Amino acid sequence: MITVYASRRQVMWWTVLVMAAWAAVIPALPAQAATTITVDGNGTGRRFDGIGAVSGGGGTSRLLPDYPAAQRDQILDYLFKPNFGASLHMLKVEIGGDENSTNGSEASHQRTPTDQNYQRGYEWWLMEQAKARNPNISLHGLEWGSPGWFNGGAGGPTGFYSQDNINYLVNWIRHAQSDHGLTIDTIGGWNEANVLTPYSAHHDWFIGLKNALVGNGLPTRLAAFDATGGDLLQQNGKPIWASEHGSQNFNTGAPQLARAINRDYIDSRITAIMDWNLVTSYYRTVPHSGNSLMVADQPWSGAYQLGKSIWVMAHTGQFAQPGWQYLNGASGYLGGNRGNGSFVTLSSRPTVATTARSSKPLTRPRPSPRPSRSPVGCPPVPCTSGAPTWARPIRPTTSRTSATSRRPAAASA
């Protein structure tokens, strides 16, 4: 049983989301002892930066533009439309380099120093579609490789960590804005960077890239890796992201994804998670088929598949927003045991959301005046002033909120 107490000095509304045991794989167990979560609106914690997914590494969204318009819009709605499906807050795309970058190749916007085409490829289109559905979605770019002409054709780390590549990235960001009306929020370095590259090469190159961004008046921030150790990451106050979580099956991998969304913050103070990959929109003969949030690999028929992972994302994407604050004092493991399940609490002042995932069946004391909403259609549960508590059998994944009830968004016309 979970008992939730809310401090009304700062918290006028509260939301409870539950990611419970997966009934298909976990047998019924006796109800566990009550866990009390005290929600203090004055509590402290890190800023929540969002949930999202990655298109790239490589060619993972290739078949999506070829879908009939009606089905393509449905797929995009399930991924990006607020209060409809996953309701993603973040989208990271590959900056193509014409190389095989895992599942295929993505087109370069600058194949030679003079061959520049900022309409090439489909990631521009995908970012536009995401932004059209959610104007607040943040956009991120990352290279898996680079064209061979950098640094006089040196190739490898010597070519990648060069001024040519800095110019290449600045051009990509500038033309995303000028040609497509897209602001890139962060830019990364080299995905799974070559471990033989000296640290000084990474360090100096990132400083050069930052100076170039500032010099060109671009607001894009750096999302850089750090392999020096988790102790420094926790101390320097910088946001920590799981920028390529995965890769799990779109259906059977949902329990692992649900656990990660909570545990990443509890264990490591990770404030954003981006799942690889966004959508299996490539042929099934290619590696990692199905390791995504959904499957759309048959444009000739218009068929696509939704699994549980979309709805796992929805239980955070539809109920919490970037800029909310985690409450450390109301986040942890049920009964202090990670084997029982986990919970995190976020506050928007005046809204609070508690997300819990249990590995055992739970019951909850029933509260009572604001109705709840849920992406799985649960009945309303109101709350009282004072100290609300609630109890009922929990579904495999359940979400609750005391904020004003809203109907799910309609599909795109």
C-alpha positions, -999 to 999 in steps of 0.1 A, spaced: 0 0 0 12 35 -8 0 64 13 7 99 0 6 130 22 8 164 5 19 196 21 -7 222 10 14 253 18 31 250 -16 12 222 -33 -23 230 -45 -26 201 -69 -10 167 -69 -6 138 -93 1 102 -87 13 79 -115 19 42 -108 40 18 -129 32 -14 -112 41 -51 -117 36 -66 -151 8 -91 -145 17 -113 -175 51 -122 -160 48 -118 -122 25 -141 -102 2 -128 -76 19 -121 -42 5 -110 -9 1 -73 -5 32 -56 9 34 -34 39 23 3 35 49 28 22 43 64 32 55 91 8 55 126 23 53 152 -4 67 186 8 62 214 -16 93 231 -1 115 201 -9 146 202 -30 158 183 -60 171 187 -96 152 201 -126 134 175 -147 146 180 -183 123 155 -201 119 122 -218 126 116 -255 140 94 -282 167 92 -308 163 91 -346 196 80 -361 225 56 -357 217 51 -385 188 54 -409 163 42 -382 135 65 -395 142 59 -432 108 44 -442 86 68 -422 84 96 -449 72 69 -474 41 60 -455 6 71 -467 -2 105 -452 -30 93 -430 -10 65 -413 21 87 -412 3 114 -393 -10 88 -368 25 75 -362 38 110 -356 9 118 -333 16 87 -312 52 99 -307 50 137 -304 14 150 -299 9 161 -263 -16 142 -243 -21 116 -271 6 90 -270 42 90 -257 41 128 -256 78 131 -260 96 162 -247 128 157 -266 140 145 -300 176 138 -309 186 133 -345 217 121 -363 238 146 -382 245 125 -413 280 119 -425 273 94 -454 288 65 -434 273 33 -421 264 43 -386 248 11 -373 216 3 -392 224 22 -424 237 56 -436 223 91 -432 230 118 -458 256 145 -453 246 181 -458 281 189 -470 298 161 -489 327 183 -500 338 217 -489 317 232 -517 288 207 -520 262 219 -495 225 209 -495 204 216 -464 173 198 -477 192 165 -480 179 136 -458 148 133 -437 158 144 -403 149 180 -411 114 169 -420 111 148 -389 121 177 -366 96 199 -384 69 173 -378 77 170 -342 78 208 -337 44 212 -355 28 188 -330 46 201 -299 61 236 -303 78 231 -269 98 200 -279 135 204 -276 158 194 -305 193 178 -302 219 168 -328 247 142 -327 273 128 -352 279 91 -355 306 98 -381 318 124 -405 327 129 -441 362 118 -452 374 152 -465 378 167 -430 414 178 -422 427 170 -456 412 135 -457 430 125 -425 400 103 -414 394 88 -380 398 109 -348 422 133 -365 396 142 -391 367 143 -367 383 165 -341 392 193 -366 382 228 -374 365 214 -405 340 196 -383 334 226 -361 325 245 -393 304 216 -404 283 216 -372 279 253 -371 266 252 -407 241 225 -398 228 245 -368 226 278 -387 207 262 -416 184 243 -394 173 278 -382 174 297 -415 161 270 -438 137 251 -415 129 274 -386 143 250 -361 164 260 -331 188 232 -320 189 231 -282 221 210 -278 248 195 -299 270 166 -290 304 154 -301 311 119 -316 288 91 -306 308 64 -288 339 84 -294 371 66 -303 387 55 -270 422 59 -285 418 96 -289 437 116 -263 416 135 -237 432 167 -248 418 163 -283 383 160 -270 388 189 -246 403 213 -270 378 205 -297 348 211 -275 362 244 -264 367 254 -301 331 243 -309 317 263 -280 336 294 -290 323 290 -326 287 287 -314 291 319 -293 309 337 -321 280 329 -345 253 340 -321 239 306 -317 221 296 -284 229 259 -288 245 243 -258 270 215 -256 260 180 -245 294 164 -239 304 131 -224 326 128 -194 345 96 -185 363 109 -155 339 94 -129 305 97 -114 318 115 -83 326 146 -103 294 145 -122 274 146 -90 295 175 -76 296 200 -104 259 207 -107 257 201 -144 226 182 -157 232 145 -162 213 128 -191 209 92 -203 211 104 -239 209 70 -255 190 46 -234 182 12 -249 180 -9 -268 149 -28 -258 120 -43 -278 91 -20 -283 68 -43 -264 87 -68 -242 112 -42 -232 86 -19 -216 93 -31 -180 130 -23 -183 121 12 -197 96 18 -169 122 9 -142 149 31 -159 128 62 -160 125 61 -121 158 45 -112 180 68 -133 171 97 -111 171 78 -78 205 62 -84 223 88 -105 203 120 -104 198 116 -142 172 142 -153 165 133 -189 162 100 -207 163 95 -245 155 61 -258 172 45 -288 155 43 -311 124 64 -319 108 41 -344 118 9 -362 112 23 -397 138 2 -415 136 -33 -430 134 -63 -406 166 -78 -421 186 -50 -406 200 -54 -370 180 -42 -340 146 -45 -356 119 -37 -331 143 -22 -306 124 11 -304 92 28 -291 71 15 -320 74 -3 -353 66 13 -387 84 -8 -413 57 -14 -439 50 18 -458 36 -2 -488 6 -14 -466 4 15 -441 6 -10 -413 24 -1 -380 26 -16 -345 22 0 -311 35 -18 -280 37 -12 -243 68 12 -245 47 40 -260 24 39 -230 53 36 -205 66 69 -219 31 83 -218 29 78 -180 57 104 -176 53 124 -209 16 132 -203 19 139 -166 51 159 -161 68 186 -181 104 199 -185 111 225 -159 94 207 -131 115 199 -100 122 165 -86 116 162 -48 144 141 -34 126 135 -1 97 119 -19 117 98 -43 132 64 -35 124 27 -32 93 12 -17 100 0 18 137 11 12 141 -21 -10 147 -17 -47 133 -51 -52 98 -39 -41 97 -10 -67 105 27 -69 88 61 -68 98 96 -79 80 129 -72 81 160 -93 66 194 -85 56 222 -108 42 244 -80 13 241 -80 13 206 -94 30 175 -80 34 142 -97 45 110 -80 55 81 -102 58 47 -86 67 13 -100 62 -18 -79 74 -54 -84 45 -67 -63 7 -61 -62 -3 -30 -43 -34 -15 -27 -39 22 -19 -62 42 6 -89 60 -17 -88 99 -17 -114 125 -23 -123 171 -51 -104 170 -82 -108 141 -107 -79 121 -122 -69 113 -158 -50 84 -171 -37 73 -205 -52 39 -198 -87 52 -190 -89 47 -152 -120 61 -134 -118 95 -116 -103 96 -81 -108 129 -63 -87 142 -34 -95 161 -2 -77 190 14 -54 182 42 -36 148 39 -50 128 10 -45 90 10 -58 64 -15 -61 27 -19 -72 4 -48 -57 -26 -67 -31 -14 -91 -31 -23 -128 2 -33 -145 7 5 -153 -16 31 -138 -15 69 -136 -33 93 -113 -36 130 -110 -56 154 -89 -52 182 -115 -82 193 -135 -93 164 -157 -86 167 -194 -97 146 -223 -69 131 -244 -59 151 -275 -76 143 -308 -56 128 -336 -44 151 -364 -70 157 -391 
